[in-house]
Amino acid sequence: MNCRGCGTPLALPLIDLGTSPPSNAYLRADQLEQAEPWVPLKVAVCQSCWLVQTEDYTRADSLFDADYAYFSSFSSTWLAHAERYVAEMVERFELGADSRVVEVAANDGYLLQYVAARGIRCLGVEPTRSTAQAARDKGLEIRELFFGRDTALQLREEGWAADLMAANNVLAHVPDINDFLQGFATLLKPTGVATFEFPHLLALIAGHQFDTLYHEHYSYLSLTAVQALCVRNGLEIFDVGGLPTHGGSLRVFVQRADGSRRAVQPVVRQVLDAELAAGVKTPAFYATLAPAAERIKHGLLRFLLQAKAEGKRVVGYGAAAKGNTLLNYAGVRPDLLAWVADANPHKQGKFLPGSRIPVVSPERIEAEKPDYVLVLPWNLVDEITQQFALVRTWGGQFVVAIPELSFR
């Protein structure tokens, strides 16, 4: 396979997680008698532009289909993050009634609802029918499309040249990342700004976050790699900031390279230098993830097997894609993890892909009073342990597996 960023043949492996189904392909009860598409989950590193990427085995339109089950609004932490983002962008870039805001991967309207509430015209681009309809139900204008240069040309002709474009946790999800970025260079006004948020590769490696690797994530991003991609596609990074979301993320601010350019902030060079010092351009930097993943898998299995031997009841919380990567890599099935609770009604009554563990309503936790609750979306562990603090009233404990097995 050649690098999806620069076309160089890929020769440096990062990790081989075996095979698994797509992590968001939740199963209905009537599908349990059918075979699932298990495909290889391998990740490699380009030694030319240092883009980390999943090898191609699946098509985007099969991953982000009409039944896509990830809805952003079921996390209060994420809603608060989106509301803060809108307030900060409106103030910093002086957005008002005459401005145009476009969000790519608008999901269920979790962010644009706060833009619309300020009287600013906004448009969401969202290819998954289930979440697009949820956004429309909030009164938002949504186009059910995959974004790229052609989409951007169409929207620009319709008067949607943007003062601000937001793209939270989507840059990693696109197979043709060059066409995707060309869309931003096309749709932005000459004075416009686009922001991209994505999990930072340095945090992924340092925190052993191998569970964030799944088929829906085509790329894993450092600022080094994103800068090369932007330069290639007519964009310039002028600012960057760190975020606590998803275990450590970056928010990158870009502008058109041919537009009314803002001064590049010194922090951009500082982050690039920090990545260089960490070794992001050396093979040794990438050599630690695979052995860490094995240690985490073995630690989780020891815990689950010991709990079962002692007659303890272990359940999960959060039917998250990252949890599916972990469970399938470790080979966990319902005999070791009875069920997983999730607040999203679109997942309840379904079964996790691969492991086929049932997804239930959170009310089941209080009803059955399990001994342990394994929190699969570890990035939301504080929110979840606070929300379900009653678990501790019967002596129950919360457990996270990454970066190492620990009890809360």
Long-range contacts (C-beta under 8 A, 24 or more apart in sequence): 1-44, 1-55, 1-56, 3-46, 3-48, 3-49, 3-51, 3-53, 4-51, 4-53, 4-56, 4-175, 4-176, 4-177, 4-178, 4-218, 4-219, 5-46, 5-49, 5-51, 5-53, 5-177, 5-178, 5-219, 5-225, 5-228, 5-229, 5-232, 6-46, 6-48, 6-49, 6-51, 6-228, 6-232, 8-46, 8-47, 8-48, 8-49, 10-44, 10-45, 10-46, 10-53, 10-55, 11-44, 11-47, 12-44, 12-45, 12-46, 12-47, 12-283, 12-286, 13-42, 13-43, 13-44, 13-45, 14-43, 14-44, 14-45, 14-52, 14-286, 14-289, 14-290, 15-42, 15-43, 15-210, 15-213, 15-289, 15-290, 15-293, 16-40, 16-41, 16-42, 16-43, 16-290, 17-41, 17-42, 17-43, 17-210, 17-213, 17-293, 17-325, 17-329, 18-328, 18-329, 20-214, 20-215, 20-324, 20-325, 20-328, 20-329, 20-353, 20-354, 21-324, 21-328, 21-353, 21-354, 22-58, 22-62, 22-63, 22-214, 22-215, 22-216, 22-353, 23-214, 23-215, 23-216, 23-321, 23-322, 23-324, 23-325, 23-353, 24-63, 24-68, 24-69, 24-70, 24-216, 24-321, 24-324, 24-353, 25-63, 25-353, 26-67, 26-69, 26-319, 26-347, 26-350, 26-351, 26-352, 26-353, 26-359, 27-350, 27-351, 27-352, 27-353, 27-356, 28-349, 28-350, 28-351, 29-349, 29-350, 29-351, 32-351, 32-356, 36-353, 36-354, 38-354, 39-215, 41-213, 41-214, 41-215, 41-325, 43-213, 43-220, 45-283, 45-286, 46-225, 47-283, 49-225, 49-228, 49-229, 50-222, 50-224, 50-225, 50-228, 50-280, 50-281, 51-177, 51-219, 51-221, 51-225, 51-228, 51-229, 52-201, 52-219, 52-220, 52-221, 52-222, 52-225, 52-286, 53-218, 53-219, 53-220, 54-213, 54-214, 54-215, 54-217, 54-218, 54-219, 56-175, 57-215, 58-215, 59-175, 60-146, 60-173, 60-174, 60-175, 60-218, 61-127, 61-146, 63-215, 63-216, 64-127, 64-128, 64-146, 64-173, 64-216, 65-128, 65-129, 66-128, 66-129, 66-130, 67-130, 68-128, 68-129, 68-130, 68-131, 69-130, 69-344, 69-346, 69-347, 69-350, 70-107, 70-131, 70-321, 71-107, 71-108, 71-130, 71-131, 71-134, 71-344, 71-346, 72-107, 72-108, 72-110, 72-111, 72-131, 73-107, 73-108, 73-109, 73-110, 73-134, 74-342, 74-343, 74-344, 75-380, 75-383, 76-383, 77-380, 77-382, 77-383, 78-110, 78-245, 79-110, 81-243, 81-245, 82-110, 82-111, 82-114, 82-168, 83-114, 85-111, 85-166, 85-168, 85-195, 86-111, 86-114, 86-115, 86-118, 87-114, 89-164, 89-166, 89-195, 90-118, 90-120, 93-163, 93-164, 93-193, 95-120, 95-163, 95-164, 96-120, 97-121, 99-163, 99-164, 100-159, 100-160, 100-161, 100-162, 100-163, 100-164, 100-189, 101-162, 101-163, 101-164, 101-165, 101-166, 102-155, 102-160, 102-162, 102-164, 102-165, 102-166, 102-187, 103-165, 103-166, 103-167, 103-168, 104-147, 104-165, 104-166, 104-167, 104-170, 104-183, 104-184, 105-147, 105-167, 105-168, 105-169, 105-170, 105-173, 106-131, 106-132, 106-135, 106-140, 106-142, 107-131, 107-134, 107-135, 108-134, 108-135, 108-138, 109-134, 109-135, 109-136, 109-137, 109-138, 109-140, 109-142, 111-166, 111-168, 112-138, 112-140, 113-138, 113-140, 116-140, 123-155, 123-160, 125-151, 125-155, 130-346, 147-174, 147-180, 147-183, 148-176, 148-179, 148-180, 148-182, 148-183, 149-179, 149-182, 149-183, 149-186, 151-183, 152-182, 152-183, 152-184, 152-186, 152-187, 153-186, 155-187, 156-186, 156-187, 160-187, 161-187, 161-188, 161-189, 161-192, 162-187, 162-188, 162-189, 162-192, 162-194, 163-189, 163-191, 163-192, 163-193, 164-192, 164-193, 164-194, 164-195, 165-192, 165-193, 165-194, 165-195, 166-194, 166-195, 167-194, 167-195, 167-196, 167-197, 168-196, 168-197, 169-197, 169-198, 169-199, 169-246, 170-196, 171-196, 171-198, 171-219, 171-221, 171-226, 172-198, 172-199, 172-217, 172-218, 172-219, 172-220, 172-221, 173-216, 173-217, 173-218, 174-218, 174-219, 175-218, 177-218, 177-219, 177-229, 178-229, 178-232, 178-233, 181-229, 181-230, 181-232, 181-233, 181-234, 181-235, 182-233, 182-234, 184-233, 184-235, 184-254, 185-233, 185-234, 185-235, 185-256, 185-257, 188-255, 188-256, 188-259, 189-259, 190-256, 190-258, 190-259, 190-260, 191-259, 191-260, 192-255, 192-256, 192-259, 193-253, 193-254, 193-255, 194-235, 194-253, 194-254, 194-255, 195-251, 195-252, 195-253, 195-254, 196-226, 196-251, 196-252, 196-254, 197-243, 197-245, 197-249, 197-250, 197-251, 197-252, 198-226, 198-249, 198-250, 198-252, 199-246, 199-247, 199-248, 199-249, 200-242, 200-248, 200-249, 200-250, 201-225, 201-275, 201-280, 202-248, 202-274, 202-275, 202-278, 202-280, 203-247, 203-248, 203-249, 204-247, 204-248, 204-289, 205-285, 205-286, 205-288, 205-289, 206-248, 207-247, 207-248, 207-402, 207-403, 208-288, 208-289, 208-292, 208-293, 208-296, 208-402, 208-403, 208-404, 209-247, 209-322, 209-402, 209-403, 210-289, 210-292, 210-293, 210-296, 210-325, 210-329, 210-402, 211-322, 211-323, 211-325, 211-326, 211-329, 211-402, 212-246, 212-247, 212-322, 212-325, 213-325, 214-321, 214-322, 214-324, 214-325, 216-321, 221-250, 222-275, 222-280, 223-250, 223-252, 223-268, 223-271, 223-272, 223-275, 224-272, 224-275, 224-276, 224-280, 224-281, 226-252, 227-268, 227-272, 230-254, 231-257, 234-258, 236-261, 236-264, 237-264, 237-268, 238-262, 238-263, 238-264, 238-265, 238-268, 239-264, 239-265, 239-267, 239-268, 240-265, 240-267, 240-268, 240-271, 241-267, 245-379, 246-379, 247-378, 247-379, 292-403, 293-329, 295-404, 296-326, 296-401, 296-402, 296-403, 296-404, 296-405, 297-326, 297-329, 297-330, 299-401, 299-404, 299-405, 300-326, 300-330, 300-332, 300-401, 300-405, 301-330, 301-331, 301-332, 301-336, 303-399, 303-405, 304-332, 304-336, 304-337, 305-336, 307-371, 307-372, 308-335, 308-336, 312-371, 312-372, 313-338, 313-368, 313-370, 313-371, 313-372, 314-338, 314-370, 314-371, 314-372, 314-373, 314-374, 314-399, 315-339, 315-340, 315-341, 315-364, 315-365, 315-368, 315-370, 315-372, 315-373, 315-374, 316-340, 316-341, 316-357, 316-373, 316-374, 316-375, 316-376, 317-341, 317-342, 317-362, 317-365, 317-373, 317-374, 317-375, 317-376, 317-384, 317-388, 318-342, 318-375, 318-376, 318-377, 318-380, 318-384, 319-344, 319-347, 319-352, 319-359, 319-376, 320-376, 320-377, 322-376, 322-377, 322-378, 323-352, 323-376, 323-377, 324-352, 324-353, 324-354, 324-355, 326-376, 326-401, 326-402, 327-352, 327-354, 327-355, 327-357, 327-376, 328-353, 328-354, 328-355, 332-357, 333-357, 334-358, 337-374, 338-370, 339-364, 340-376, 341-365, 362-388, 365-391, 366-390, 369-394, 369-396, 370-396, 371-395, 371-396, 371-397, 372-396, 372-397, 372-398, 372-399, 373-397, 373-398, 373-399, 374-398, 374-399, 374-400, 374-401, 375-399, 375-400, 375-408, 378-402, 381-408
